[in-house]
Amino acid sequence: LVAALLVTVVVGALFITSEYRRGLIRTTLAAIPDRTEALMAKALAMGLLFGAIWALGRRKVGSVWSDRWLAVALATPLSA
């Protein structure tokens, strides 16, 4: 969980710094002059992106774990 948080922070920082480096921040601030509002919109977009990636990954891992659990549960005889 900590590693995922670190990856999210690093990717977010890379996106914001690349925006400054390429000069696209001028376009962003022209569209949304309030820096807090622009930052919140970017944070929301990053949260939605990483939330979708997390949900898809969790679904895939969960299906693998549930298939293994089901196979073990069916192979194990019930004791009386």
All heavy atoms as a GROMACS GRO file, in nm:
protein
  600
    1LEU      N    1   0.082  -0.119   0.000
    1LEU     CA    2   0.000   0.000   0.000
    1LEU      C    3   0.087   0.126   0.000
    1LEU      O    4   0.057   0.221  -0.070
    1LEU     CB    5  -0.095  -0.003   0.119
    1LEU     CG    6  -0.198   0.109   0.127
    1LEU    CD1    7  -0.289   0.105   0.008
    1LEU    CD2    8  -0.275   0.099   0.254
    2VAL      N    9   0.194   0.122   0.077
    2VAL     CA   10   0.284   0.237   0.083
    2VAL      C   11   0.353   0.255  -0.052
    2VAL      O   12   0.370   0.368  -0.100
    2VAL     CB   13   0.387   0.221   0.197
    2VAL    CG1   14   0.491   0.329   0.193
    2VAL    CG2   15   0.316   0.218   0.331
    3ALA      N   16   0.392   0.144  -0.115
    3ALA     CA   17   0.458   0.152  -0.245
    3ALA      C   18   0.363   0.212  -0.349
    3ALA      O   19   0.405   0.294  -0.431
    3ALA     CB   20   0.504   0.014  -0.289
    4ALA      N   21   0.236   0.174  -0.345
    4ALA     CA   22   0.139   0.229  -0.439
    4ALA      C   23   0.120   0.379  -0.416
    4ALA      O   24   0.109   0.456  -0.512
    4ALA     CB   25   0.005   0.157  -0.425
    5LEU      N   26   0.120   0.420  -0.292
    5LEU     CA   27   0.108   0.562  -0.261
    5LEU      C   28   0.229   0.639  -0.311
    5LEU      O   29   0.216   0.747  -0.369
    5LEU     CB   30   0.090   0.582  -0.110
    5LEU     CG   31   0.073   0.726  -0.064
    5LEU    CD1   32  -0.050   0.789  -0.127
    5LEU    CD2   33   0.066   0.732   0.086
    6LEU      N   34   0.348   0.583  -0.291
    6LEU     CA   35   0.469   0.648  -0.341
    6LEU      C   36   0.468   0.660  -0.493
    6LEU      O   37   0.507   0.763  -0.547
    6LEU     CB   38   0.592   0.572  -0.293
    6LEU     CG   39   0.627   0.588  -0.147
    6LEU    CD1   40   0.744   0.498  -0.109
    6LEU    CD2   41   0.660   0.732  -0.115
    7VAL      N   42   0.426   0.555  -0.562
    7VAL     CA   43   0.418   0.560  -0.708
    7VAL      C   44   0.320   0.668  -0.751
    7VAL      O   45   0.348   0.745  -0.844
    7VAL     CB   46   0.377   0.422  -0.765
    7VAL    CG1   47   0.341   0.431  -0.912
    7VAL    CG2   48   0.489   0.322  -0.744
    8THR      N   49   0.207   0.678  -0.685
    8THR     CA   50   0.108   0.780  -0.719
    8THR      C   51   0.164   0.920  -0.699
    8THR      O   52   0.147   1.007  -0.785
    8THR     CB   53  -0.017   0.762  -0.631
    8THR    OG1   54  -0.066   0.630  -0.649
    8THR    CG2   55  -0.125   0.861  -0.669
    9VAL      N   56   0.235   0.941  -0.589
    9VAL     CA   57   0.293   1.072  -0.562
    9VAL      C   58   0.400   1.106  -0.666
    9VAL      O   59   0.405   1.219  -0.718
    9VAL     CB   60   0.350   1.078  -0.418
    9VAL    CG1   61   0.436   1.200  -0.398
    9VAL    CG2   62   0.238   1.073  -0.318
   10VAL      N   63   0.484   1.010  -0.699
   10VAL     CA   64   0.591   1.034  -0.797
   10VAL      C   65   0.533   1.064  -0.935
   10VAL      O   66   0.576   1.159  -1.002
   10VAL     CB   67   0.688   0.915  -0.802
   10VAL    CG1   68   0.781   0.924  -0.921
   10VAL    CG2   69   0.768   0.907  -0.674
   11VAL      N   70   0.435   0.987  -0.978
   11VAL     CA   71   0.374   1.011  -1.109
   11VAL      C   72   0.304   1.147  -1.111
   11VAL      O   73   0.315   1.222  -1.209
   11VAL     CB   74   0.277   0.897  -1.147
   11VAL    CG1   75   0.197   0.930  -1.270
   11VAL    CG2   76   0.355   0.768  -1.169
   12GLY      N   77   0.234   1.181  -1.006
   12GLY     CA   78   0.169   1.312  -0.998
   12GLY      C   79   0.270   1.425  -1.004
   12GLY      O   80   0.249   1.525  -1.074
   13ALA      N   81   0.380   1.410  -0.933
   13ALA     CA   82   0.485   1.513  -0.936
   13ALA      C   83   0.547   1.523  -1.075
   13ALA      O   84   0.575   1.634  -1.123
   13ALA     CB   85   0.593   1.480  -0.833
   14LEU      N   86   0.565   1.411  -1.142
   14LEU     CA   87   0.619   1.414  -1.278
   14LEU      C   88   0.524   1.485  -1.373
   14LEU      O   89   0.568   1.561  -1.461
   14LEU     CB   90   0.647   1.272  -1.327
   14LEU     CG   91   0.768   1.205  -1.266
   14LEU    CD1   92   0.774   1.058  -1.310
   14LEU    CD2   93   0.895   1.276  -1.305
   15PHE      N   94   0.395   1.461  -1.360
   15PHE     CA   95   0.298   1.528  -1.446
   15PHE      C   96   0.300   1.679  -1.426
   15PHE      O   97   0.300   1.756  -1.521
   15PHE     CB   98   0.156   1.477  -1.421
   15PHE     CG   99   0.126   1.345  -1.487
   15PHE    CD1  100   0.033   1.259  -1.432
   15PHE    CD2  101   0.190   1.306  -1.603
   15PHE    CE1  102   0.004   1.137  -1.492
   15PHE    CE2  103   0.163   1.184  -1.663
   15PHE     CZ  104   0.069   1.100  -1.608
   16ILE      N  105   0.303   1.721  -1.301
   16ILE     CA  106   0.299   1.865  -1.273
   16ILE      C  107   0.429   1.932  -1.315
   16ILE      O  108   0.428   2.039  -1.376
   16ILE     CB  109   0.269   1.888  -1.124
   16ILE    CG1  110   0.132   1.833  -1.094
   16ILE    CG2  111   0.286   2.034  -1.086
   16ILE    CD1  112   0.035   1.915  -1.023
   17THR      N  113   0.544   1.869  -1.285
   17THR     CA  114   0.671   1.932  -1.324
   17THR      C  115   0.689   1.935  -1.474
   17THR      O  116   0.746   2.030  -1.528
   17THR     CB  117   0.790   1.860  -1.258
   17THR    OG1  118   0.786   1.721  -1.292
   17THR    CG2  119   0.789   1.878  -1.109
   18SER      N  120   0.639   1.833  -1.543
   18SER     CA  121   0.651   1.836  -1.690
   18SER      C  122   0.562   1.945  -1.749
   18SER      O  123   0.595   2.004  -1.852
   18SER     CB  124   0.615   1.700  -1.750
   18SER     OG  125   0.478   1.672  -1.735
   19GLU      N  126   0.451   1.973  -1.682
   19GLU     CA  127   0.365   2.081  -1.729
   19GLU      C  128   0.436   2.216  -1.717
   19GLU      O  129   0.427   2.300  -1.807
   19GLU     CB  130   0.234   2.081  -1.650
   19GLU     CG  131   0.132   2.176  -1.703
   19GLU     CD  132   0.000   2.166  -1.631
   19GLU    OE1  133  -0.006   2.109  -1.520
   19GLU    OE2  134  -0.099   2.216  -1.687
   20TYR      N  135   0.507   2.236  -1.609
   20TYR     CA  136   0.585   2.359  -1.593
   20TYR      C  137   0.700   2.364  -1.693
   20TYR      O  138   0.726   2.466  -1.755
   20TYR     CB  139   0.641   2.370  -1.451
   20TYR     CG  140   0.543   2.432  -1.354
   20TYR    CD1  141   0.462   2.353  -1.274
   20TYR    CD2  142   0.532   2.569  -1.342
   20TYR    CE1  143   0.373   2.409  -1.185
   20TYR    CE2  144   0.444   2.627  -1.253
   20TYR     CZ  145   0.364   2.546  -1.174
   20TYR     OH  146   0.275   2.602  -1.087
   21ARG      N  147   0.769   2.251  -1.711
   21ARG     CA  148   0.885   2.247  -1.800
   21ARG      C  149   0.847   2.277  -1.944
   21ARG      O  150   0.918   2.345  -2.016
   21ARG     CB  151   0.953   2.110  -1.790
   21ARG     CG  152   1.080   2.100  -1.873
   21ARG     CD  153   1.148   1.966  -1.858
   21ARG     NE  154   1.059   1.857  -1.894
   21ARG     CZ  155   1.036   1.749  -1.820
   21ARG    NH1  156   1.096   1.737  -1.704
   21ARG    NH2  157   0.954   1.654  -1.861
   22ARG      N  158   0.733   2.225  -1.989
   22ARG     CA  159   0.691   2.245  -2.128
   22ARG      C  160   0.612   2.374  -2.150
   22ARG      O  161   0.577   2.407  -2.261
   22ARG     CB  162   0.608   2.126  -2.174
   22ARG     CG  163   0.685   1.997  -2.172
   22ARG     CD  164   0.600   1.882  -2.218
   22ARG     NE  165   0.657   1.754  -2.184
   22ARG     CZ  166   0.755   1.695  -2.250
   22ARG    NH1  167   0.807   1.753  -2.355
   22ARG    NH2  168   0.800   1.578  -2.212
   23GLY      N  169   0.581   2.444  -2.042
   23GLY     CA  170   0.512   2.571  -2.055
   23GLY      C  171   0.360   2.559  -2.067
   23GLY      O  172   0.291   2.657  -2.092
   24LEU      N  173   0.307   2.439  -2.047
   24LEU     CA  174   0.163   2.418  -2.057
   24LEU      C  175   0.088   2.473  -1.936
   24LEU      O  176  -0.035   2.485  -1.940
   24LEU     CB  177   0.132   2.270  -2.074
   24LEU     CG  178   0.182   2.209  -2.205
   24LEU    CD1  179   0.162   2.059  -2.204
   24LEU    CD2  180   0.110   2.271  -2.323
   25ILE      N  181   0.162   2.508  -1.833
   25ILE     CA  182   0.098   2.564  -1.714
   25ILE      C  183   0.029   2.696  -1.747
   25ILE      O  184  -0.072   2.731  -1.687
   25ILE     CB  185   0.199   2.578  -1.597
   25ILE    CG1  186   0.127   2.605  -1.467
   25ILE    CG2  187   0.302   2.685  -1.625
   25ILE    CD1  188   0.047   2.492  -1.415
   26ARG      N  189   0.083   2.768  -1.844
   26ARG     CA  190   0.019   2.895  -1.884
   26ARG      C  191  -0.122   2.871  -1.938
   26ARG      O  192  -0.214   2.945  -1.907
   26ARG     CB  193   0.105   2.966  -1.989
   26ARG     CG  194   0.226   3.031  -1.928
   26ARG     CD  195   0.308   3.102  -2.032
   26ARG     NE  196   0.434   3.029  -2.035
   26ARG     CZ  197   0.503   2.996  -2.142
   26ARG    NH1  198   0.463   3.030  -2.259
   26ARG    NH2  199   0.615   2.929  -2.132
   27THR      N  200  -0.136   2.765  -2.016
   27THR     CA  201  -0.268   2.730  -2.070
   27THR      C  202  -0.363   2.690  -1.956
   27THR      O  203  -0.479   2.731  -1.954
   27THR     CB  204  -0.257   2.615  -2.171
   27THR    OG1  205  -0.162   2.651  -2.270
   27THR    CG2  206  -0.390   2.586  -2.235
   28THR      N  207  -0.312   2.610  -1.865
   28THR     CA  208  -0.394   2.566  -1.752
   28THR      C  209  -0.439   2.684  -1.668
   28THR      O  210  -0.557   2.695  -1.633
   28THR     CB  211  -0.314   2.468  -1.664
   28THR    OG1  212  -0.277   2.355  -1.743
   28THR    CG2  213  -0.396   2.422  -1.545
   29LEU      N  214  -0.345   2.774  -1.637
   29LEU     CA  215  -0.380   2.888  -1.552
   29LEU      C  216  -0.464   2.991  -1.627
   29LEU      O  217  -0.537   3.068  -1.565
   29LEU     CB  218  -0.255   2.952  -1.494
   29LEU     CG  219  -0.180   2.863  -1.394
   29LEU    CD1  220  -0.053   2.930  -1.348
   29LEU    CD2  221  -0.268   2.825  -1.278
   30ALA      N  222  -0.456   2.994  -1.760
   30ALA     CA  223  -0.545   3.082  -1.837
   30ALA      C  224  -0.689   3.029  -1.831
   30ALA      O  225  -0.784   3.106  -1.825
   30ALA     CB  226  -0.498   3.092  -1.982
   31ALA      N  227  -0.702   2.897  -1.833
   31ALA     CA  228  -0.836   2.837  -1.826
   31ALA      C  229  -0.894   2.843  -1.685
   31ALA      O  230  -1.012   2.868  -1.666
   31ALA     CB  231  -0.831   2.693  -1.875
   32ILE      N  232  -0.807   2.817  -1.586
   32ILE     CA  233  -0.849   2.817  -1.446
   32ILE      C  234  -0.749   2.903  -1.369
   32ILE      O  235  -0.645   2.854  -1.325
   32ILE     CB  236  -0.852   2.674  -1.387
   32ILE    CG1  237  -0.935   2.580  -1.473
   32ILE    CG2  238  -0.903   2.676  -1.245
   32ILE    CD1  239  -0.925   2.436  -1.432
   33PRO      N  240  -0.776   3.032  -1.351
   33PRO     CA  241  -0.680   3.121  -1.285
   33PRO      C  242  -0.650   3.086  -1.139
   33PRO      O  243  -0.542   3.115  -1.089
   33PRO     CB  244  -0.743   3.259  -1.295
   33PRO     CG  245  -0.849   3.247  -1.397
   33PRO     CD  246  -0.891   3.104  -1.401
   34ASP      N  247  -0.744   3.025  -1.072
   34ASP     CA  248  -0.725   2.991  -0.931
   34ASP      C  249  -0.638   2.865  -0.921
   34ASP      O  250  -0.678   2.757  -0.964
   34ASP     CB  251  -0.861   2.967  -0.864
   34ASP     CG  252  -0.850   2.937  -0.716
   34ASP    OD1  253  -0.744   2.967  -0.658
   34ASP    OD2  254  -0.947   2.884  -0.660
   35ARG      N  255  -0.519   2.876  -0.866
   35ARG     CA  256  -0.425   2.764  -0.859
   35ARG      C  257  -0.479   2.650  -0.774
   35ARG      O  258  -0.456   2.533  -0.805
   35ARG     CB  259  -0.291   2.810  -0.804
   35ARG     CG  260  -0.214   2.892  -0.901
   35ARG     CD  261  -0.081   2.935  -0.842
   35ARG     NE  262  -0.014   3.023  -0.934
   35ARG     CZ  263   0.098   2.992  -0.998
   35ARG    NH1  264   0.154   2.876  -0.979
   35ARG    NH2  265   0.152   3.078  -1.082
   36THR      N  266  -0.550   2.682  -0.667
   36THR     CA  267  -0.605   2.578  -0.581
   36THR      C  268  -0.706   2.494  -0.656
   36THR      O  269  -0.705   2.371  -0.648
   36THR     CB  270  -0.671   2.640  -0.456
   36THR    OG1  271  -0.577   2.724  -0.392
   36THR    CG2  272  -0.720   2.534  -0.362
   37GLU      N  273  -0.791   2.559  -0.732
   37GLU     CA  274  -0.892   2.487  -0.810
   37GLU      C  275  -0.826   2.400  -0.916
   37GLU      O  276  -0.867   2.286  -0.939
   37GLU     CB  277  -0.985   2.589  -0.876
   37GLU     CG  278  -1.113   2.530  -0.928
   37GLU     CD  279  -1.207   2.638  -0.977
   37GLU    OE1  280  -1.219   2.743  -0.911
   37GLU    OE2  281  -1.267   2.616  -1.084
   38ALA      N  282  -0.724   2.452  -0.982
   38ALA     CA  283  -0.652   2.375  -1.084
   38ALA      C  284  -0.584   2.254  -1.021
   38ALA      O  285  -0.589   2.142  -1.076
   38ALA     CB  286  -0.551   2.462  -1.156
   39LEU      N  287  -0.521   2.272  -0.906
   39LEU     CA  288  -0.454   2.163  -0.838
   39LEU      C  289  -0.554   2.057  -0.792
   39LEU      O  290  -0.527   1.936  -0.804
   39LEU     CB  291  -0.374   2.215  -0.719
   39LEU     CG  292  -0.290   2.112  -0.644
   39LEU    CD1  293  -0.187   2.050  -0.737
   39LEU    CD2  294  -0.223   2.175  -0.525
   40MET      N  295  -0.668   2.100  -0.744
   40MET     CA  296  -0.771   2.004  -0.701
   40MET      C  297  -0.825   1.924  -0.819
   40MET      O  298  -0.851   1.805  -0.808
   40MET     CB  299  -0.884   2.076  -0.627
   40MET     CG  300  -0.841   2.136  -0.495
   40MET     SD  301  -0.765   2.019  -0.382
   40MET     CE  302  -0.904   1.922  -0.338
   41ALA      N  303  -0.841   1.991  -0.934
   41ALA     CA  304  -0.888   1.921  -1.054
   41ALA      C  305  -0.786   1.817  -1.098
   41ALA      O  306  -0.821   1.705  -1.136
   41ALA     CB  307  -0.914   2.021  -1.166
   42LYS      N  308  -0.658   1.853  -1.092
   42LYS     CA  309  -0.553   1.757  -1.128
   42LYS      C  310  -0.549   1.642  -1.029
   42LYS      O  311  -0.531   1.526  -1.068
   42LYS     CB  312  -0.417   1.827  -1.133
   42LYS     CG  313  -0.403   1.919  -1.250
   42LYS     CD  314  -0.271   1.991  -1.245
   42LYS     CE  315  -0.261   2.092  -1.354
   42LYS     NZ  316  -0.260   2.035  -1.487
   43ALA      N  317  -0.564   1.670  -0.901
   43ALA     CA  318  -0.565   1.564  -0.800
   43ALA      C  319  -0.684   1.471  -0.820
   43ALA      O  320  -0.671   1.349  -0.807
   43ALA     CB  321  -0.569   1.626  -0.661
   44LEU      N  322  -0.799   1.527  -0.854
   44LEU     CA  323  -0.916   1.444  -0.882
   44LEU      C  324  -0.893   1.355  -1.003
   44LEU      O  325  -0.925   1.236  -1.000
   44LEU     CB  326  -1.039   1.533  -0.904
   44LEU     CG  327  -1.168   1.460  -0.940
   44LEU    CD1  328  -1.213   1.372  -0.824
   44LEU    CD2  329  -1.276   1.559  -0.977
   45ALA      N  330  -0.835   1.411  -1.108
   45ALA     CA  331  -0.807   1.331  -1.228
   45ALA      C  332  -0.709   1.219  -1.198
   45ALA      O  333  -0.728   1.105  -1.241
   45ALA     CB  334  -0.753   1.421  -1.339
   46MET      N  335  -0.604   1.249  -1.122
   46MET     CA  336  -0.507   1.146  -1.086
   46MET      C  337  -0.572   1.040  -0.996
   46MET      O  338  -0.547   0.920  -1.011
   46MET     CB  339  -0.388   1.208  -1.013
   46MET     CG  340  -0.296   1.289  -1.100
   46MET     SD  341  -0.209   1.192  -1.221
   46MET     CE  342  -0.109   1.092  -1.115
   47GLY      N  343  -0.656   1.084  -0.904
   47GLY     CA  344  -0.725   0.989  -0.816
   47GLY      C  345  -0.816   0.896  -0.894
   47GLY      O  346  -0.820   0.775  -0.867
   48LEU      N  347  -0.888   0.951  -0.990
   48LEU     CA  348  -0.975   0.866  -1.072
   48LEU      C  349  -0.895   0.768  -1.156
   48LEU      O  350  -0.932   0.651  -1.169
   48LEU     CB  351  -1.064   0.954  -1.161
   48LEU     CG  352  -1.171   1.035  -1.089
   48LEU    CD1  353  -1.242   1.128  -1.187
   48LEU    CD2  354  -1.272   0.942  -1.021
   49LEU      N  355  -0.785   0.816  -1.213
   49LEU     CA  356  -0.701   0.729  -1.295
   49LEU      C  357  -0.644   0.614  -1.213
   49LEU      O  358  -0.658   0.496  -1.249
   49LEU     CB  359  -0.587   0.810  -1.358
   49LEU     CG  360  -0.482   0.728  -1.432
   49LEU    CD1  361  -0.543   0.671  -1.561
   49LEU    CD2  362  -0.363   0.814  -1.465
   50PHE      N  363  -0.581   0.647  -1.100
   50PHE     CA  364  -0.522   0.543  -1.018
   50PHE      C  365  -0.627   0.457  -0.949
   50PHE      O  366  -0.605   0.339  -0.925
   50PHE     CB  367  -0.423   0.602  -0.918
   50PHE     CG  368  -0.289   0.629  -0.979
   50PHE    CD1  369  -0.256   0.757  -1.018
   50PHE    CD2  370  -0.200   0.528  -1.001
   50PHE    CE1  371  -0.133   0.784  -1.076
   50PHE    CE2  372  -0.077   0.552  -1.059
   50PHE     CZ  373  -0.043   0.680  -1.097
   51GLY      N  374  -0.742   0.514  -0.920
   51GLY     CA  375  -0.851   0.434  -0.864
   51GLY      C  376  -0.901   0.330  -0.962
   51GLY      O  377  -0.927   0.216  -0.926
   52ALA      N  378  -0.912   0.368  -1.088
   52ALA     CA  379  -0.954   0.273  -1.191
   52ALA      C  380  -0.849   0.163  -1.211
   52ALA      O  381  -0.884   0.045  -1.221
   52ALA     CB  382  -0.979   0.346  -1.323
   53ILE      N  383  -0.722   0.202  -1.212
   53ILE     CA  384  -0.616   0.102  -1.226
   53ILE      C  385  -0.616   0.008  -1.106
   53ILE      O  386  -0.605  -0.115  -1.122
   53ILE     CB  387  -0.478   0.172  -1.240
   53ILE    CG1  388  -0.471   0.244  -1.374
   53ILE    CG2  389  -0.364   0.073  -1.225
   53ILE    CD1  390  -0.351   0.335  -1.389
   54TRP      N  391  -0.632   0.063  -0.986
   54TRP     CA  392  -0.636  -0.019  -0.866
   54TRP      C  393  -0.755  -0.116  -0.869
   54TRP      O  394  -0.742  -0.233  -0.836
   54TRP     CB  395  -0.644   0.071  -0.743
   54TRP     CG  396  -0.658  -0.004  -0.615
   54TRP    CD1  397  -0.560  -0.065  -0.544
   54TRP    CD2  398  -0.779  -0.027  -0.543
   54TRP    NE1  399  -0.612  -0.123  -0.432
   54TRP    CE2  400  -0.745  -0.102  -0.429
   54TRP    CE3  401  -0.912   0.009  -0.564
   54TRP    CZ2  402  -0.841  -0.142  -0.337
   54TRP    CZ3  403  -1.006  -0.031  -0.471
   54TRP    CH2  404  -0.970  -0.105  -0.360
   55ALA      N  405  -0.871  -0.065  -0.909
   55ALA     CA  406  -0.991  -0.149  -0.911
   55ALA      C  407  -0.977  -0.264  -1.011
   55ALA      O  408  -1.014  -0.378  -0.982
   55ALA     CB  409  -1.114  -0.064  -0.945
   56LEU      N  410  -0.921  -0.234  -1.127
   56LEU     CA  411  -0.902  -0.340  -1.227
   56LEU      C  412  -0.800  -0.442  -1.179
   56LEU      O  413  -0.818  -0.563  -1.196
   56LEU     CB  414  -0.859  -0.280  -1.360
   56LEU     CG  415  -0.965  -0.199  -1.434
   56LEU    CD1  416  -0.906  -0.133  -1.558
   56LEU    CD2  417  -1.083  -0.288  -1.472
   57GLY      N  418  -0.692  -0.394  -1.118
   57GLY     CA  419  -0.592  -0.486  -1.065
   57GLY      C  420  -0.646  -0.572  -0.953
   57GLY      O  421  -0.621  -0.691  -0.946
   58ARG      N  422  -0.724  -0.510  -0.866
   58ARG     CA  423  -0.782  -0.584  -0.755
   58ARG      C  424  -0.881  -0.690  -0.805
   58ARG      O  425  -0.887  -0.799  -0.753
   58ARG     CB  426  -0.851  -0.487  -0.660
   58ARG     CG  427  -0.906  -0.553  -0.538
   58ARG     CD  428  -0.951  -0.449  -0.438
   58ARG     NE  429  -1.029  -0.507  -0.333
   58ARG     CZ  430  -0.980  -0.549  -0.219
   58ARG    NH1  431  -0.851  -0.539  -0.196
   58ARG    NH2  432  -1.056  -0.600  -0.126
   59ARG      N  433  -0.955  -0.654  -0.908
   59ARG     CA  434  -1.051  -0.750  -0.963
   59ARG      C  435  -0.978  -0.870  -1.022
   59ARG      O  436  -1.020  -0.984  -1.003
   59ARG     CB  437  -1.135  -0.681  -1.069
   59ARG     CG  438  -1.238  -0.771  -1.131
   59ARG     CD  439  -1.326  -0.697  -1.225
   59ARG     NE  440  -1.418  -0.790  -1.287
   59ARG     CZ  441  -1.492  -0.764  -1.390
   59ARG    NH1  442  -1.487  -0.644  -1.443
   59ARG    NH2  443  -1.571  -0.852  -1.440
   60LYS      N  444  -0.869  -0.844  -1.092
   60LYS     CA  445  -0.793  -0.952  -1.153
   60LYS      C  446  -0.730  -1.040  -1.046
   60LYS      O  447  -0.739  -1.162  -1.051
   60LYS     CB  448  -0.685  -0.894  -1.246
   60LYS     CG  449  -0.602  -0.995  -1.316
   60LYS     CD  450  -0.685  -1.077  -1.411
   60LYS     CE  451  -0.597  -1.171  -1.490
   60LYS     NZ  452  -0.674  -1.270  -1.560
   61VAL      N  453  -0.665  -0.979  -0.948
   61VAL     CA  454  -0.601  -1.056  -0.840
   61VAL      C  455  -0.708  -1.128  -0.758
   61VAL      O  456  -0.690  -1.244  -0.722
   61VAL     CB  457  -0.517  -0.963  -0.751
   61VAL    CG1  458  -0.472  -1.034  -0.625
   61VAL    CG2  459  -0.397  -0.912  -0.828
   62GLY      N  460  -0.818  -1.062  -0.732
   62GLY     CA  461  -0.925  -1.126  -0.656
   62GLY      C  462  -0.983  -1.247  -0.725
   62GLY      O  463  -1.014  -1.348  -0.662
   63SER      N  464  -0.995  -1.241  -0.858
   63SER     CA  465  -1.049  -1.356  -0.930
   63SER      C  466  -0.951  -1.473  -0.926
   63SER      O  467  -0.991  -1.588  -0.915
   63SER     CB  468  -1.083  -1.319  -1.074
   63SER     OG  469  -0.966  -1.291  -1.148
   64VAL      N  470  -0.821  -1.444  -0.930
   64VAL     CA  471  -0.721  -1.551  -0.921
   64VAL      C  472  -0.726  -1.612  -0.783
   64VAL      O  473  -0.725  -1.735  -0.768
   64VAL     CB  474  -0.579  -1.495  -0.952
   64VAL    CG1  475  -0.472  -1.598  -0.917
   64VAL    CG2  476  -0.570  -1.456  -1.097
   65TRP      N  477  -0.731  -1.528  -0.678
   65TRP     CA  478  -0.737  -1.581  -0.542
   65TRP      C  479  -0.864  -1.659  -0.517
   65TRP      O  480  -0.862  -1.763  -0.454
   65TRP     CB  481  -0.726  -1.469  -0.440
   65TRP     CG  482  -0.588  -1.418  -0.422
   65TRP    CD1  483  -0.472  -1.476  -0.465
   65TRP    CD2  484  -0.550  -1.299  -0.355
   65TRP    NE1  485  -0.365  -1.399  -0.430
   65TRP    CE2  486  -0.410  -1.290  -0.362
   65TRP    CE3  487  -0.620  -1.199  -0.291
   65TRP    CZ2  488  -0.339  -1.184  -0.306
   65TRP    CZ3  489  -0.550  -1.094  -0.236
   65TRP    CH2  490  -0.412  -1.088  -0.243
   66SER      N  491  -0.976  -1.611  -0.566
   66SER     CA  492  -1.102  -1.682  -0.543
   66SER      C  493  -1.104  -1.815  -0.617
   66SER      O  494  -1.156  -1.914  -0.567
   66SER     CB  495  -1.222  -1.597  -0.581
   66SER     OG  496  -1.224  -1.575  -0.721
   67ASP      N  497  -1.044  -1.822  -0.736
   67ASP     CA  498  -1.037  -1.948  -0.810
   67ASP      C  499  -0.951  -2.049  -0.734
   67ASP      O  500  -0.986  -2.167  -0.725
   67ASP     CB  501  -0.979  -1.926  -0.950
   67ASP     CG  502  -1.075  -1.852  -1.041
   67ASP    OD1  503  -1.195  -1.840  -1.006
   67ASP    OD2  504  -1.030  -1.804  -1.147
   68ARG      N  505  -0.839  -2.004  -0.678
   68ARG     CA  506  -0.753  -2.094  -0.601
   68ARG      C  507  -0.824  -2.140  -0.474
   68ARG      O  508  -0.815  -2.256  -0.435
   68ARG     CB  509  -0.622  -2.026  -0.566
   68ARG     CG  510  -0.531  -2.011  -0.685
   68ARG     CD  511  -0.399  -1.954  -0.645
   68ARG     NE  512  -0.317  -1.933  -0.763
   68ARG     CZ  513  -0.209  -1.863  -0.766
   68ARG    NH1  514  -0.166  -1.802  -0.655
   68ARG    NH2  515  -0.138  -1.850  -0.875
   69TRP      N  516  -0.893  -2.047  -0.407
   69TRP     CA  517  -0.964  -2.084  -0.286
   69TRP      C  518  -1.073  -2.186  -0.317
   69TRP      O  519  -1.090  -2.282  -0.244
   69TRP     CB  520  -1.028  -1.959  -0.223
   69TRP     CG  521  -1.107  -1.993  -0.100
   69TRP    CD1  522  -1.059  -2.010   0.025
   69TRP    CD2  523  -1.246  -2.016  -0.094
   69TRP    NE1  524  -1.160  -2.041   0.111
   69TRP    CE2  525  -1.277  -2.047   0.040
   69TRP    CE3  526  -1.350  -2.016  -0.187
   69TRP    CZ2  527  -1.405  -2.076   0.082
   69TRP    CZ3  528  -1.479  -2.045  -0.145
   69TRP    CH2  529  -1.505  -2.074  -0.012
   70LEU      N  530  -1.143  -2.166  -0.426
   70LEU     CA  531  -1.249  -2.259  -0.464
   70LEU      C  532  -1.192  -2.396  -0.495
   70LEU      O  533  -1.247  -2.498  -0.454
   70LEU     CB  534  -1.326  -2.204  -0.585
   70LEU     CG  535  -1.446  -2.284  -0.631
   70LEU    CD1  536  -1.549  -2.294  -0.520
   70LEU    CD2  537  -1.507  -2.222  -0.755
   71ALA      N  538  -1.079  -2.401  -0.565
   71ALA     CA  539  -1.017  -2.529  -0.597
   71ALA      C  540  -0.973  -2.601  -0.469
   71ALA      O  541  -0.993  -2.722  -0.456
   71ALA     CB  542  -0.898  -2.508  -0.689
   72VAL      N  543  -0.916  -2.528  -0.375
   72VAL     CA  544  -0.874  -2.590  -0.248
   72VAL      C  545  -0.997  -2.633  -0.169
   72VAL      O  546  -0.998  -2.740  -0.110
   72VAL     CB  547  -0.788  -2.491  -0.166
   72VAL    CG1  548  -0.765  -2.541  -0.024
   72VAL    CG2  549  -0.656  -2.468  -0.237
   73ALA      N  550  -1.099  -2.551  -0.167
   73ALA     CA  551  -1.220  -2.584  -0.091
   73ALA      C  552  -1.289  -2.707  -0.147
   73ALA      O  553  -1.338  -2.790  -0.072
   73ALA     CB  554  -1.315  -2.464  -0.092
   74LEU      N  555  -1.291  -2.721  -0.278
   74LEU     CA  556  -1.356  -2.838  -0.339
   74LEU      C  557  -1.271  -2.964  -0.322
   74LEU      O  558  -1.325  -3.075  -0.316
   74LEU     CB  559  -1.382  -2.812  -0.487
   74LEU     CG  560  -1.489  -2.705  -0.517
   74LEU    CD1  561  -1.498  -2.682  -0.667
   74LEU    CD2  562  -1.623  -2.742  -0.459
   75ALA      N  563  -1.140  -2.949  -0.316
   75ALA     CA  564  -1.052  -3.065  -0.304
   75ALA      C  565  -1.041  -3.113  -0.160
   75ALA      O  566  -1.002  -3.226  -0.136
   75ALA     CB  567  -0.913  -3.032  -0.358
   76THR      N  568  -1.075  -3.030  -0.062
   76THR     CA  569  -1.062  -3.066   0.079
   76THR      C  570  -1.191  -3.131   0.127
   76THR      O  571  -1.298  -3.069   0.117
   76THR     CB  572  -1.032  -2.941   0.164
   76THR    OG1  573  -0.920  -2.874   0.110
   76THR    CG2  574  -1.009  -2.978   0.308
   77PRO      N  575  -1.182  -3.252   0.179
   77PRO     CA  576  -1.306  -3.317   0.227
   77PRO      C  577  -1.354  -3.250   0.356
   77PRO      O  578  -1.274  -3.201   0.436
   77PRO     CB  579  -1.263  -3.461   0.253
   77PRO     CG  580  -1.115  -3.456   0.270
   77PRO     CD  581  -1.066  -3.340   0.190
   78LEU      N  582  -1.482  -3.247   0.373
   78LEU     CA  583  -1.541  -3.191   0.494
   78LEU      C  584  -1.532  -3.291   0.607
   78LEU      O  585  -1.557  -3.408   0.590
   78LEU     CB  586  -1.688  -3.154   0.471
   78LEU     CG  587  -1.714  -3.044   0.367
   78LEU    CD1  588  -1.862  -3.031   0.346
   78LEU    CD2  589  -1.655  -2.913   0.415
   79SER      N  590  -1.491  -3.244   0.723
   79SER     CA  591  -1.485  -3.334   0.839
   79SER      C  592  -1.613  -3.319   0.921
   79SER      O  593  -1.669  -3.213   0.930
   79SER     CB  594  -1.362  -3.303   0.925
   79SER     OG  595  -1.369  -3.168   0.969
   80ALA      N  596  -1.655  -3.430   0.978
   80ALA     CA  597  -1.780  -3.431   1.051
   80ALA      C  598  -1.766  -3.383   1.191
   80ALA      O  599  -1.671  -3.380   1.255
   80ALA     CB  600  -1.842  -3.570   1.051
   0.00000   0.00000   0.00000
